[in-house]
Amino acid sequence: MNGDAIGSIGFCFGGHIVYLAATLPEIKATASFYGGGITNSTPGGGAPTITRTPDIKGTIYAFFGTEDAGIPLEQTQQIEAELEKYQIPHQVFRYPGEHGFFCNHRGSYNALSAADAWLKVKEFFEKQLQAKV
Protein backbone atom coordinates (compact mmCIF):
# COMPACT_ATOMS: atom_id res chain seq x y z
CA MET A 1 0.00 0.00 0.00
CA ASN A 2 1.11 3.52 -0.70
CA GLY A 3 2.14 4.70 2.79
CA ASP A 4 0.71 8.20 2.48
CA ALA A 5 -2.58 7.26 0.84
CA ILE A 6 -5.61 7.05 3.12
CA GLY A 7 -9.13 6.05 2.18
CA SER A 8 -12.34 6.59 4.11
CA ILE A 9 -15.77 5.02 3.93
CA GLY A 10 -18.90 5.95 5.82
CA PHE A 11 -22.58 5.08 5.92
CA CYS A 12 -25.49 7.38 6.86
CA PHE A 13 -24.09 9.94 9.36
CA GLY A 14 -20.69 8.41 8.58
CA GLY A 15 -21.32 9.14 4.90
CA HIS A 16 -21.65 12.80 5.83
CA ILE A 17 -18.54 12.69 8.04
CA VAL A 18 -16.35 11.17 5.31
CA TYR A 19 -17.51 13.84 2.84
CA LEU A 20 -16.26 16.39 5.34
CA ALA A 21 -13.09 14.38 6.03
CA ALA A 22 -12.37 14.33 2.29
CA THR A 23 -11.19 17.92 2.72
CA LEU A 24 -8.14 16.66 4.63
CA PRO A 25 -5.06 16.46 2.39
CA GLU A 26 -4.22 12.89 3.50
CA ILE A 27 -7.53 11.46 2.29
CA LYS A 28 -7.05 10.21 -1.28
CA ALA A 29 -10.22 8.12 -1.69
CA THR A 30 -13.65 8.59 -0.11
CA ALA A 31 -16.73 6.40 -0.38
CA SER A 32 -19.76 8.18 1.03
CA PHE A 33 -22.90 6.06 1.36
CA TYR A 34 -26.17 7.97 1.69
CA GLY A 35 -24.64 10.81 3.67
CA GLY A 36 -27.62 12.76 4.91
CA GLY A 37 -27.49 16.47 5.63
CA ILE A 38 -24.50 17.30 3.43
CA THR A 39 -26.45 20.04 1.65
CA ASN A 40 -28.08 21.62 4.69
CA SER A 41 -26.04 21.01 7.84
CA THR A 42 -22.63 20.27 9.30
CA PRO A 43 -21.71 18.42 12.47
CA GLY A 44 -21.26 20.92 15.29
CA GLY A 45 -23.03 23.70 13.41
CA GLY A 46 -21.93 26.27 10.89
CA ALA A 47 -22.20 26.45 7.13
CA PRO A 48 -23.48 23.26 5.46
CA THR A 49 -20.79 20.71 4.62
CA ILE A 50 -21.45 21.16 0.89
CA THR A 51 -19.79 24.59 1.14
CA ARG A 52 -16.52 22.73 1.84
CA THR A 53 -16.68 20.87 -1.49
CA PRO A 54 -13.94 23.01 -3.11
CA ASP A 55 -11.59 21.84 -0.33
CA ILE A 56 -11.88 18.14 -1.23
CA LYS A 57 -8.39 16.90 -2.10
CA GLY A 58 -8.87 13.36 -3.40
CA THR A 59 -11.48 11.43 -5.32
CA ILE A 60 -14.94 10.83 -3.91
CA TYR A 61 -17.57 8.25 -4.77
CA ALA A 62 -21.07 8.92 -3.45
CA PHE A 63 -23.83 6.30 -3.27
CA PHE A 64 -27.52 7.08 -2.82
CA GLY A 65 -30.86 5.29 -2.88
CA THR A 66 -33.30 6.78 -5.38
CA GLU A 67 -36.17 6.40 -2.91
CA ASP A 68 -34.38 7.73 0.17
CA ALA A 69 -36.95 9.93 1.95
CA GLY A 70 -34.21 11.65 3.96
CA ILE A 71 -32.01 12.52 0.98
CA PRO A 72 -34.22 13.67 -1.88
CA LEU A 73 -33.02 13.58 -5.48
CA GLU A 74 -32.61 17.37 -5.43
CA GLN A 75 -29.95 17.04 -2.72
CA THR A 76 -28.02 14.34 -4.55
CA GLN A 77 -28.15 16.49 -7.67
CA GLN A 78 -26.87 19.48 -5.70
CA ILE A 79 -23.95 17.41 -4.37
CA GLU A 80 -23.10 16.20 -7.86
CA ALA A 81 -23.36 19.73 -9.28
CA GLU A 82 -20.95 21.08 -6.65
CA LEU A 83 -18.45 18.29 -7.29
CA GLU A 84 -18.61 19.08 -11.01
CA LYS A 85 -18.45 22.84 -10.46
CA TYR A 86 -15.18 22.53 -8.54
CA GLN A 87 -13.83 19.76 -10.78
CA ILE A 88 -13.48 17.32 -7.90
CA PRO A 89 -12.75 13.82 -9.25
CA HIS A 90 -15.92 11.90 -8.42
CA GLN A 91 -18.66 9.53 -9.37
CA VAL A 92 -22.21 9.58 -8.02
CA PHE A 93 -24.16 6.34 -8.06
CA ARG A 94 -27.90 6.09 -7.56
CA TYR A 95 -29.47 2.74 -6.78
CA PRO A 96 -33.09 1.70 -6.64
CA GLY A 97 -34.17 1.62 -3.05
CA GLU A 98 -34.29 3.43 0.21
CA HIS A 99 -31.83 4.71 2.76
CA GLY A 100 -29.68 1.89 4.07
CA PHE A 101 -29.84 -0.23 0.91
CA PHE A 102 -26.36 -1.55 1.74
CA CYS A 103 -27.15 -2.88 5.25
CA ASN A 104 -28.26 -6.50 5.26
CA HIS A 105 -29.85 -6.05 8.73
CA ARG A 106 -32.43 -3.56 7.47
CA GLY A 107 -35.68 -4.01 5.62
CA SER A 108 -34.38 -1.60 2.99
CA TYR A 109 -31.48 -3.93 2.09
CA ASN A 110 -31.08 -4.42 -1.65
CA ALA A 111 -28.66 -7.29 -2.30
CA LEU A 112 -28.05 -6.45 -5.96
CA SER A 113 -27.39 -2.78 -5.28
CA ALA A 114 -25.16 -3.58 -2.31
CA ALA A 115 -23.10 -6.10 -4.29
CA ASP A 116 -22.62 -3.67 -7.18
CA ALA A 117 -21.72 -0.79 -4.85
CA TRP A 118 -19.22 -2.93 -2.94
CA LEU A 119 -17.54 -4.00 -6.17
CA LYS A 120 -17.23 -0.34 -7.18
CA VAL A 121 -15.76 0.59 -3.77
CA LYS A 122 -13.20 -2.21 -3.87
CA GLU A 123 -12.06 -1.34 -7.40
CA PHE A 124 -11.96 2.36 -6.52
CA PHE A 125 -9.89 1.87 -3.36
CA GLU A 126 -7.53 -0.57 -5.06
CA LYS A 127 -6.90 1.94 -7.83
CA GLN A 128 -6.66 5.08 -5.69
CA LEU A 129 -4.74 3.58 -2.78
CA GLN A 130 -2.75 1.02 -4.76
CA ALA A 131 -3.71 -1.64 -2.23
CA LYS A 132 -5.58 -4.93 -2.38
CA VAL A 133 -8.93 -4.49 -0.65
C-alpha positions as CSV (number, residue, x, y, z in Angstrom):
1,M,0.0,0.0,0.0
2,N,1.1,3.5,-0.7
3,G,2.1,4.7,2.8
4,D,0.7,8.2,2.5
5,A,-2.6,7.3,0.8
6,I,-5.6,7.1,3.1
7,G,-9.1,6.0,2.2
8,S,-12.3,6.6,4.1
9,I,-15.8,5.0,3.9
10,G,-18.9,6.0,5.8
11,F,-22.6,5.1,5.9
12,C,-25.5,7.4,6.9
13,F,-24.1,9.9,9.4
14,G,-20.7,8.4,8.6
15,G,-21.3,9.1,4.9
16,H,-21.6,12.8,5.8
17,I,-18.5,12.7,8.0
18,V,-16.3,11.2,5.3
19,Y,-17.5,13.8,2.8
20,L,-16.3,16.4,5.3
21,A,-13.1,14.4,6.0
22,A,-12.4,14.3,2.3
23,T,-11.2,17.9,2.7
24,L,-8.1,16.7,4.6
25,P,-5.1,16.5,2.4
26,E,-4.2,12.9,3.5
27,I,-7.5,11.5,2.3
28,K,-7.0,10.2,-1.3
29,A,-10.2,8.1,-1.7
30,T,-13.6,8.6,-0.1
31,A,-16.7,6.4,-0.4
32,S,-19.8,8.2,1.0
33,F,-22.9,6.1,1.4
34,Y,-26.2,8.0,1.7
35,G,-24.6,10.8,3.7
36,G,-27.6,12.8,4.9
37,G,-27.5,16.5,5.6
38,I,-24.5,17.3,3.4
39,T,-26.5,20.0,1.7
40,N,-28.1,21.6,4.7
41,S,-26.0,21.0,7.8
42,T,-22.6,20.3,9.3
43,P,-21.7,18.4,12.5
44,G,-21.3,20.9,15.3
45,G,-23.0,23.7,13.4
46,G,-21.9,26.3,10.9
47,A,-22.2,26.4,7.1
48,P,-23.5,23.3,5.5
49,T,-20.8,20.7,4.6
50,I,-21.5,21.2,0.9
51,T,-19.8,24.6,1.1
52,R,-16.5,22.7,1.8
53,T,-16.7,20.9,-1.5
54,P,-13.9,23.0,-3.1
55,D,-11.6,21.8,-0.3
56,I,-11.9,18.1,-1.2
57,K,-8.4,16.9,-2.1
58,G,-8.9,13.4,-3.4
59,T,-11.5,11.4,-5.3
60,I,-14.9,10.8,-3.9
61,Y,-17.6,8.2,-4.8
62,A,-21.1,8.9,-3.4
63,F,-23.8,6.3,-3.3
64,F,-27.5,7.1,-2.8
65,G,-30.9,5.3,-2.9
66,T,-33.3,6.8,-5.4
67,E,-36.2,6.4,-2.9
68,D,-34.4,7.7,0.2
69,A,-36.9,9.9,1.9
70,G,-34.2,11.6,4.0
71,I,-32.0,12.5,1.0
72,P,-34.2,13.7,-1.9
73,L,-33.0,13.6,-5.5
74,E,-32.6,17.4,-5.4
75,Q,-29.9,17.0,-2.7
76,T,-28.0,14.3,-4.6
77,Q,-28.2,16.5,-7.7
78,Q,-26.9,19.5,-5.7
79,I,-24.0,17.4,-4.4
80,E,-23.1,16.2,-7.9
81,A,-23.4,19.7,-9.3
82,E,-21.0,21.1,-6.6
83,L,-18.5,18.3,-7.3
84,E,-18.6,19.1,-11.0
85,K,-18.4,22.8,-10.5
86,Y,-15.2,22.5,-8.5
87,Q,-13.8,19.8,-10.8
88,I,-13.5,17.3,-7.9
89,P,-12.8,13.8,-9.2
90,H,-15.9,11.9,-8.4
91,Q,-18.7,9.5,-9.4
92,V,-22.2,9.6,-8.0
93,F,-24.2,6.3,-8.1
94,R,-27.9,6.1,-7.6
95,Y,-29.5,2.7,-6.8
96,P,-33.1,1.7,-6.6
97,G,-34.2,1.6,-3.1
98,E,-34.3,3.4,0.2
99,H,-31.8,4.7,2.8
100,G,-29.7,1.9,4.1
101,F,-29.8,-0.2,0.9
102,F,-26.4,-1.6,1.7
103,C,-27.2,-2.9,5.2
104,N,-28.3,-6.5,5.3
105,H,-29.9,-6.0,8.7
106,R,-32.4,-3.6,7.5
107,G,-35.7,-4.0,5.6
108,S,-34.4,-1.6,3.0
109,Y,-31.5,-3.9,2.1
110,N,-31.1,-4.4,-1.6
111,A,-28.7,-7.3,-2.3
112,L,-28.1,-6.5,-6.0
113,S,-27.4,-2.8,-5.3
114,A,-25.2,-3.6,-2.3
115,A,-23.1,-6.1,-4.3
116,D,-22.6,-3.7,-7.2
117,A,-21.7,-0.8,-4.9
118,W,-19.2,-2.9,-2.9
119,L,-17.5,-4.0,-6.2
120,K,-17.2,-0.3,-7.2
121,V,-15.8,0.6,-3.8
122,K,-13.2,-2.2,-3.9
123,E,-12.1,-1.3,-7.4
124,F,-12.0,2.4,-6.5
125,F,-9.9,1.9,-3.4
126,E,-7.5,-0.6,-5.1
127,K,-6.9,1.9,-7.8
128,Q,-6.7,5.1,-5.7
129,L,-4.7,3.6,-2.8
130,Q,-2.8,1.0,-4.8
131,A,-3.7,-1.6,-2.2
132,K,-5.6,-4.9,-2.4
133,V,-8.9,-4.5,-0.6
